[in-house]
Amino acid sequence: MMRIKICGITSREDALAAIEFGADALGFIFAESPRKVTPEIARAIIAELPPFVTKVGVFVNRPLDEIRETMAFCGLDLAQLHGEESPETCAALLPKVIKVFTPNSLPPLGELRQYPVAAYLFDREKGSKTPPEGLWPIAKRIGAYGRVILAGGLTPENVAEAIRIAQPYAVDVSSGIEERPGKKDLRKMKEFIETVRAAR
């Protein structure tokens, strides 16, 4: 079954709606972003969640001790690393780590296994407006080296085709289901999740 992560959660309302609609994981961003939350806010939201929901913290080039402290304080299950983190940092967090790559940061595929992770996440460059379709065949190739989470420009309208081409382990959406940065459009969220569940 395709897993679904809703990223950029900033409120209890959006978090509980995502779970009600069938999301498997929620992402909380601690890096600079319109969707940034404090550890205190994330902890309060996470305290309201039912069991069997995966909680993911998004970090960019933060010290290892800070990542571990934030994970413990908030009750996070996984760290998603969006910066230039090294294979050694990934190894120190294993098995609770996802490493993000973009087309510009992706190493030669044969070197991916130097990063010991639970999964790779493949995303567009930050702020990129390039069509997301170009990511999908590359994500499929990354899948030969480990689990792939596909992100970057996914919407209710294109996610079924993205899944068909990329065949990822999971999909990750944030801005594609928002009313505005940091506020989810619950109708779009529900439509996205239903579309993923129906996809093959």
N, C-alpha and C positions, 0 to 999 in steps of 0.2 A: 504494500500500500504506500502511495506517495505521502511523504510527510510534508507538513506545512508549518512554516515559521512566519509569524506576524512580527515585524520589527518596528522599532521606533515607538514603542508603547510609552505613553506619558500619563495615563489616567486609569483609575480603577474601572471606569465605565467601558473603555475600549478593551481593557484586558479581559474582563468578564464576558463581554460580547464575543471576543475572538474565541474564547474557550467554548462558549455556548454554541457557536457556529461550527465548531469542530477543529480548531487549530491545535496542533500538537506542541508547539513551542512559541514562546514570546521573547522578543529581544528588547533589551534596555540599553540605551546608548549613553555612555559616560564620557564620550569624546565631544569636542566642540561641534554643535549641530543645532538646528532649530528643534530637534527632537531630544536634546540632551536632558537627562534627569539627574538629580542628586542621588547618592546612595540611600539617603533617608527616604526619598519618594519611592524609589524602586523597592526598598524593603517593605514599606507600608502596602504597596500594591501586591507584592508577592505574598504577604501574610494573608491576603484575602483569597488566594487562589486555591482551587481544589487540588487533591493529590494527582500524580501522574501527568503533570504538565511540566515540560522542560523549560527552565528559565536560563536565558543566555545574556551575558553581559558583553557589550561591545566596547573594546579598548583600542587605542591607537598609541603605540610607542610608550606605554607606561611601564614603570619599574615592576619587576616580578613580584616583589613584596606587596606593592600597592594593589596589584591585580588579585593576589591571594586574599588580602585583607578585605577588599570590596566584595569578593565572592562569598567569603564567610559571613560578613556583616549582612549582606542582602539575602543570602540563601540561594545563590546562583548555582546552577548545575554545570555550566560550560562558559569558557571565555572564548570570545570571537575576536581574533587579533587582526586589525585592519591596517597595521603599519608595516614597518620594515623589520618586524620581529624575526629573530634568528631561529634556526633549527634547534639550538640549545634552549631557547626560551620555550619553544613548543614542547620539547622533551620534558622540561621541568614541570609543565602543567598537565602532561599526559596522564590519564586519558580524557581530561576535561577541557579539550582545546580544539578549536576550529581555526584554521588559517585561511585568510582571505587573500586571493590573488585577483589582479585585473589584467587585461591584455598587456599593459606596460610592465607589470611587476612579475608576470608569470615566468618562472625559469624554464629552461629546456625540460620537456616533460620527463625525461629520464632522471632528472634531479629531484623530482617532487618527493620521492620517498626519503630524501634527506630530512624532510619535515615530518616528525612523528606526530600525527594528529588523529582525532576521531573522524574528521572530514575536512575536505577542502571546500571553500565557498568561492565561486567565480562570479565577479561583479564587474560592472562598468567602472571606468575612472570616475572619481568624485566630480560631480557637476557636469558630466558628459551628457550631451544630447544626441550622441550617435545612436542609430537604430539598434535596439537590443538583439535583433535577429543574428547579428554577426557573432555573438557570444555562444550561440547554441551548439554549433558543430564543434567548437573548441571544448566546450564543457563535456560533450560526449567523449572526446579523446582523453580528457583528464580522468574520466571515469574508469579508464583502464588501470589507473594507479591508486584508486581508493574511492571512497564515497564522495559524491559531488553534490553540493547544495547550489542551486542556480538562483542568482539574484540579478538585479540590474534591469530596470525598465519593464518589469512584469506587471501586467494588468489583467482584469477579468477577460479582456478581449483577446489577448495573445498568449495566455498561459497554457492553453491546451496544445497549441502548436509548439510552444517551447518545450513542453514535456515530450511530445512526440519525437522531436528532433534530438534533444539533449539526453533524454532518458536519465534524469538525475535521481539521486536518492531522495532529495527534498527540494522544495522551492521556498524562496524567501521574498517577501513583499513588504514595502513600506509606503513610499510615495504614490505607488499605483493605486492605492485604495484610500487616499486621504481627501478630506474636504479642504484642508490647509496643512502646512507643515506642523506635525505634532497632534493633529486631530483626525481620527479615522472617520471615513464615511461608512457607516455601518451597513448600508445597502450594498456598496461596492465590496466591502469585506465579505459579506455573506455570499455574494455572487462569485467572488474569487474562489472561496473555499468550496462551494458547490461545483464550480467548473473543474477544479483540480480533482475532486473526488470522482467526477464522471469521466475524467481523461484516461487515456490508455497509452 
